[in-house]
Amino acid sequence: MKKITLAPGTVKKVLQVLRPYKITALLSILLSAVYVALSLYVPVLIGRAIDLILGPGNVDLKAIVQLLVTVGIVVASGAVTQWLINTINNRIVYHVIRDVRNEAFAHLQVLPLSYLDAHPAGDIVSRMIADVDQFADGLLLGFTQLFTGVVTILGTLVFMLSIRASIAAIVVLLTPLSFVVARFIATRTHDMFVLQSKTRGEQTAFIDEMLGNQKVVRAFGHEKENQERFDEINGRLQKASLQAIFFSSLTNPCTRFVNNVVYAAVALAGGLICLATAGAAVPFTVGALSALLSYANQYTKPFNEISGVITELQNALVCAGRVFELLAVPARVPDKEDAVVLQNVEGCVEAHDVSFSYTPGQKLIEHMNLSAEHGQHIAIVGPTGCGKTTLINLLMRFYDVNAGAVTVDGHDIRLCTRKSLRGSYGMVLQDTWLRRGTIRENITMGKPDATEQQIIEAAKAAHAHSFIQRLPNGYDTVIGEDGGLLSQGQKQLLCIARVMLCLPPMLILDEATSSIDTRTEIKIQNAFTSMMQGRTTFIVAHRLSTIREADLILVMKDGRIVEQGNHEQLLNANGFYATLYNSQFAS
């Protein structure tokens, strides 16, 4: 298997996200020390009680009862302290997780579209949900067991040295074997956890993709192939998970074996010392041996827990690394400090010698020039893949040009704020997008302060008012993700109403009526004609019959504008446009 290493700086970044909670973490450590001190005091009290049982009829019952009462108080105090520790640790961990998810989602808003287009959405979701949850589990385990374990080791060592240094030496010499075993296993399971996390992300991406395209899958009868693909990914995830869990689970029994060896050694050595010092002036009592046995058990137990924590932390750090890897992706180029805020836009758009490609070395748009005057209606036509949608991406600055410049009213759009640029455009795309919420909330997305009358007028203009009124709660009807049970045409009408409400100075209509019946399309075209008056409009169309009235038609082929003019001029030229137009009406 290919060697996979932990993302560099992961531990440092984990410490950085913990920094705002350093005081609370310090309090957790101090309470852990108090809890350990209380729990370690109990064996001393029990040992004293044992030494008060000298033989038949020689038992100091009163003193034993007093010691047992003290034990009860100490145990109760320890329980309260442990509850406080757990409460504090949970608070730290889930605040950190909230912060990480907030940062990840905020970063998602500024990631360049080139990254989002190149990475499966399901994998990004897996990083923000599943990987953060795994990170939380490991972090919580680290807080609850790692701190307490370390303090327990130090505390028991001090107590054992104070009782019998020779036996303490036996414990100290044998116990590190647990760490040797744990480290041996952990170094061999790290790659397995990395593979498990990556495969889980691949599975999430596949499920997300298939859920979003079930109609297409069923229309082409691809269910069996998808099931086979899922089974293959699921099988790999099962194998990776089983390997990781199986080998990591060896840690516990192996370290427990070492612990039992230590316990047996302490019992044997302590028993021999008890016999050897039976008549001495300062004998080694059974009570002291009982306390040492308890301390030996408590001393080795954290090693067992810490070894388990190390295994879990391996998984947590792998998942954290995937999250931090997402956060490390460079954000889009920010607006310049002196960026121009477009106001009172006229809508004069020009492209000066523009070149662009998504992949270096793979040419797409080269040396393009265009000029759109205020109020002009520009149609963009051409075969699939010629660069029509890419041109729209450049106009909206979803992507920056590689060379040349795009200007609005004479301003290079790279020197303008994205918000003011995109606020100057109204877009209706072939691919509709509606969020979960009411009809009203979806229409007012670009103008949240719109009045009820404005919303209704926009809906009427888009010919959506009638079907909205037939919905159970009218404009207050809640629709599901991506429009729920609305038809594709109804969803497109809502998207058109959204633009009708804002009426920005420039419009982009990308196959805006592709999902609407012919009768409604005529009405919408009339509404568009009214809406486009005085507004610079870019119309991307495949049905050339819909753009005959455009002021200027740009004919694109292989990333270039090969012809331009109005409908009549292009037909008379009998060039590429005429071929495209006539082919749509050929019998």
N, C-alpha and C positions, 0 to 999 in steps of 0.2 A: 504494500500500500504506500502511496506517495506521502512523504513526510510533510506534515502540516504543523506550523508553529503558531503560537499565540500572537495575536496582533500586538506590535510593539507599543509600549506605553499604556497597556490596558490597566495594569494595577495602579499606575500613577493617575490615570483618569478616574478610576474608581475612588481614589482618595480625594480627588478634586471635587467630585460630586458629593462627597461626605463632609467636605470642609464647612459648609454652613451649619452643620449639626455637631460640630466638634465639642461644644460645651455639653450638649445632651449625651454625646458618646462618652465623654469623660465621666459624667455622672453615672452612666451605666457601668463603667469600669470600676468606679469607687464602690457602687452598690454590690458589684460582683465580689469585690474584696471583702466587704462586710458579710455577704452570704457565705463565702468560703470560710471566713473566720468562725462564723457561727456553726457551720456544719462540721468543722474540724475540732471544735471545742467539745462536741458531743462524745467522741470516743474517750477523751480524757475523763469526762464525768462517769461514763460507763465503766472505765478501768478502775476508778476510785471505788465505785460501788462493788465491783467484783472483789477488790482487795478487802472490803469490809465483811466478806463472807469467809471467815477463817475456818469454820468447821461446824459440825452439829452442835447446836446450842450456843455457838459463839458468833452471832450475827448482830451487827449494829443496825437494827431495823429502822430506827428513827433517822439516823444519818442517811441511810439508803433512800428512805422516802423523800428526804429533803433534796438529795441529789436527783432523784427522778422528777421531782417538781421542777427543779432547775432545767433538767433536760427538756421537759415539756415546754417551758418558756422559751428556751433557745430554739427548739424546733419550730414553734409557732412564729417566732421572730424571723427565722430563716424563710418560712413559707411566705410571709408578707413581703420580705425583701425580694424573693424570687418573683413574686407577682409584679412588683414594681419594675424589676429588671425586664421582664417580658413585655410589660406595657410600654416602657421606654424604647425597647428595641424594635417593637412593632411600629411605634410612631416614627422612629428614625427611618426604618426600611421603607415604609409606604410613603413617607414624604419624599424620600430619594427617588422612588419609582415614579411618583407623580411628577417630580422635576424632570426626570429623564424623558418621560413620555411627552411632557409639555415641550421640552427642548427639541425632541425628535419631530413632533408635529409642526412646531414653528419652523424648523429647518426644512421640513417637507414643502412649506409654502414658498421657500426661496431657492429650492433646488432648480437647476436649469432643466428645461424640458428635454434636453438631449439625454440627461441621465434617466429621467422617468420613462422616456420612450424606449430606452435600451435595456431596462431592467423589469422583470415581471412584477406586477403589482402585488401578487400574492407573497413574493419573497420579502418585499418591503413591509407588508402587513405582518408577516411572521416575525420580522425583526422587532417591530414595535409592540407586538402583543406577546407571542409565545416566548421569544428570547428575553424580553424584559421580565416576564413572569419567572422564568428559570433563574435569571439573575437575582430576582427578589428572594426566591427560595434559598439560594446559596448564601446571599448576604445575611438573611435572617438567621440561618444556621450558624454562620460565622460569628454573628453577634451573640447569640444565645449560648453557644458551646465553646467557641474559641477563647473568648475572654475569660470565662469562668474556668475553663480547663487550664489555661496558663497559670492563673492565680492559684488554683487548687494544687498544681504541681509544686509551685514555690512554697505554698503554705504547708503542705504535708511534709516537704523536705525539711523545713525548719522544725516542725514538731518531732519528726523522727530523729533528727540530729540531737534534739534536746533530751530524748528518751534513751536512745542507744545508737551511737555513731556507727558502730561496726555493722549492725543490721541495716542501718540507713545506707551504708556503702554497698551492701549486697543489692538492695533495691535499685540504687542509682546506676550500678554497673550493668544490671540485666535488662532494665526497662527500655533503654534506647534501641534494643532489638526491634521493638514495635515500630519505631520510626523507620528503621532500615527496611523492614518488610513493607510498610505503608508506602515508602518512597519508591521502592522497587515496583509495586503494583501501579502507583499513580502515574509514573513516567510511561508506563505501557498502555494506560487507558486514556491518556490525553487525546491522542489522535482519534480514538474511537468516539469520544464525545464531540470532537470537531465534526467528524463525518456524520454523526447522528443529527447535529444541529443543522448542517447544510442540507441533509436529506429531508429533514422536517420542513425547511423552507421551500425546497423543491416541491414537496407534496402539497403544501399550502397554496403555492402558486398555481399548480395544476388544478386543484379543486376550485380555486377562485376563477380561473379561466373557463372551466367547464360549466360552472354555475351561471356565469354571465352569458353563455352561448348555448344553452340547452336546446333552444328552438332549432338552431342550425345543426346541432349534433343529431337531433331526432329526425330532422328533415332529410339528412343524408344517411340515416341509419348507421351512425358511427358509434352507437352505444357499446357494442362488443369490443371495438378497438380501444375505446376510452377505458373500459373496464380492465382490459388487458394491460394498458399503460399504467393505470392506477395500481393494479395488482403488482406490477413490476416495481414501481416506486415504493409501494407499501411493503413489499417483500424486502427491499433493500433497507428500508427504515427499521423493519422488524429485526433484520440481521444485525444492523449497526447497533440498535438499542440493546438487543440481547447480549452482544459481545461486550458493550460498555458496562452494562449492569452486572453481567456475570463476573467479569474480571475485577470490577470495582468492589463487588460484594465479597470477594475473597479477603479483603482487608480486615473485616470484622472478625471472622473466625481465626485468622492467622494471628492477629494482635491479641485476641482473647487467650489463645494458647500460650503466648509469651507471658501474659498477665498471670495465668494459672501457675506457670513455672516459677514466677517471682513469688507468688503467694506461698507455694509449697516450700520454696527456699527459706523464706522468712519464718514460716512455722517450724521447720526443722531446726534452723539455727537458733531461733528463740527458745525452743524447747530444750535444746542442749545447754544453752546459757542458763536457763532456769534451774536445771539440775546441777550445773556446775557452781552456781552462786547460792544454793539453798541455805547454806549455813553462814554465808558471808555477812559482814556488818551492814552492807548495803546490797541486799539481794535484788535480783531481777524478778519482779513479781509477775504472777499470772495476769493481773490487771494491766500491767505495762505491756506484756506480750499481746494481750487482747487489743489494746490501743494500737500497737504497732501493726498487727495484722489488718486492722481496720484502715490504718493509714496506707499500708502497702496496697490495699485494694483501691483506696481512693486515689493514690498516686498513679497507679497504672491505668485506672479507668479513663482519665482525661486523654492519655495517649491513644487509647482505643477510640474515643470520641473524636479526638483531633484528627486521627488518621482517616476516619469517616468524613469529617468536615473537609479535609484536604481533597478527597475525591469529589465531593459535591462542589467545592470551590473551583475545581478544574472545569466542571461543566458550566458553573456560573460565569467564570471568567471568559470561557469560550463564547457564551451567549452575549456577555457584556461587550466582548470584542466586536461581535457582529453589529451591535447597536452603535458602538462608537465609530465603527467603520462607516456606517451610514451618516453619522454626524460629521465625520471628517471629509465627506464629499464637498468639494468647494461649492459655495453658493454661487448663484448667478452674479454677474458683474453688477455691483450696486449702482444706484443712481449717483451721479456726481454731486458734490456738495453744492455746486452752483448750477445744477440742472434746471433747465427752463420748464416752468409750469405752463402748459399750453392753455390759453384762455381765448375765448371768442374766436374759435377756430373757423377759418373760412373753408378749408377743405381742399387746398391746393396740394396735391401729392405728386412727388416726382421721385424717380429712381435714376441715379446717375451711375452708369457703368457698373452695375451691381453684379457681383459674382458670389456664388454660394454653393456649398455641398455639405451634406450631412456627414459624409465620410471622406477624410483627406485622401486625395488621389482618385476619387470617384466623382467625375464632373457631373454637375446638374445644371445650375443656372450660370451662364457666362455672359458678361458684358451686356447686361440688360439695361435698357433705357426706356422710361415711359413718363408721360406727363398727363396728369389729370387735373383739369381746371375746376374751379368752384362750381358745384352743382352738376357736373358732368356725370353721366351714367356710363361706367366702363364695364364692358362684359369681357370675361376671360374664358376662352374656349381652347380646346385642344384634346388630343387623345390622352388616355390614362397614363399617368407617370410623366407627363410633359413638364410639370412644375407648377400647376395652377395653385394647389393647396400650399405649396412651399412659398409661393409669392405672398399669399395671405399671411403665412407665418412671419414673413419678413416685414410686411406692412404693420402688423400688430406687435412686432418686436418680441415674438415668442422665441425667435432665433435672431442673432446678430449677423449681418452680412460679413463675408470674408474679405470683400473688397468693394470699393465704391461707397455709395451712401443713399439712404432713403430719407427724404425730407418732407415735412408737413409745414405748409406756409413758410417755407424757406429755412426751417429749423431742422438740423440733422436729428433724427429721432433718438440717436444714441446719446445726445446731449439734453434730452428731455426726460422728465420723470415718466416712468412707466404708467403710473396711475392716471396722469393727465392725458397721456397718449391713448391708452385703452378706454378711458372714459369718453374720448372723442369719437369712438367707434361704437356702432351697434351691430351685433353679429347674430345672424340666424343661420345655423349650420344644418347640414343633412343629418348629422348625428345629434339627436336631441339629448339634453341633459336636464333632468329635474331632480330636486332633492326631496327627501322625506319632509313633509310639512303640508300646510294647507295650500289650496289653489292660490289664494291671495298672497301668501308668502313667496310662492314661486314667481308670480307675475311681478311683484314689487322688489325683486332681488336687486335690480339696479337703481331703484328709487324707493327706499323704505318709507319715506315720509309722504307718499302719494295719498291723495284723498280717495274715498270710496267712489266718488263720481269719476275721477280720473281713471281708476282701475276698470270701472265698468265701460267707460268710453273706449279704452284701449282694447278691452276684450271684444267689444262690438266691432271695432275696426278690424280686428283679426278674425272676425266671424267665430269667436269662441264663446261668446256670451250665452248663446242658446243651449249648447251642450253643458255648459257649467251650471245653468239653472236647473237642468234635469238631474244633476248629481244630488245625492241625499241631503247634503248640507250646503249646496251652492258653493260660494266662494270660500266657505269654511270647511269644505270637505278635505279630509286629510288623505293624501296620496302617499303610496309607499315609495321605496327606493326606485329611482329612474321612472317614475310615473305610475308605478303599480299596474292596475288593470286598465288604464287608459289605452286607447288604440294609438298606433304610431302617428296617425294623422292628428288626433286630438293633442298629443304631446307636442307636435310641431306647432299647432295653433297657439298653444300656451307660450311657447318660445317666441313666436312672432308677437304675441300680445306683450311680452316682456320688453321687446324692443320698441313697440308702438308707444309704450308708456314713457320711455326715456327720450326718444327722438333726438339722438345725438347728431352732430353736424355731418358725420360720415357713416356710411352703412356698408356692411359686407354681407352679401346674401349668397351662401354656398349651397346650391341646390335646395333652396329654402322651401320649395313646394313639392319636393320629390315624393312625399308620403301622403299627398292630399289628392282627393278625387278631382276629376277634370272640372266639374261644375263649381266646386269650392275654389279650385285653383283660379278660375276666372275672377271670382270675387276677391280673392287675395291679391291677384295681380292688380286689380283696380285699387285696392287699399295700398299696395306698394307704390303705385303710381302717385297717389296722393302723398304718401309718406316721403317719397324720394324727391319731391319738389324742393329745389334749392339745396339739396344735400348731395355731396359727392358720394357716389355709390359704386361699389365693386360687386359685380354679379358673376359668380362662377356657375356655369351651366353646361350640361351635357345635351339637353334638349334645345337645340338651336332655335326652335320656333319661339322660345320664350324671350329671346334677347334681340329680336329684330328691330325693336325701337331704341336700342342703346345708341348713345351719341358716338361711342367709339368701341370697336370690338378689337381686342388684342388676341391674335391667333398664335398660340404657343406650340412649339414642337422641339423636343430634345433640349428643354431649358432655355430656349431662345424665342423671342417674339419674331416670327417669320413674316407676319402680315398684320396690318392694322388699318382701320377705316370703318365706315359704317356698313350696314348690311348690304345696301345696294352696290356700294363701291367694291366690296369684296366679292360679291357675286359676279359683277361685271369683269373683275380682274381674272376670273376663272382659274384661281389658284387653289391652294390647299384648303382654304375655308369653303370654297365652292364645292370641292370634293366631299368634305365632311357634311356640308348641308344637304347636298343632293343624295348622299348615301342614306340619310335618315328617311328619305321619302321614296327610295327605290323600291319597286315591287319585287 
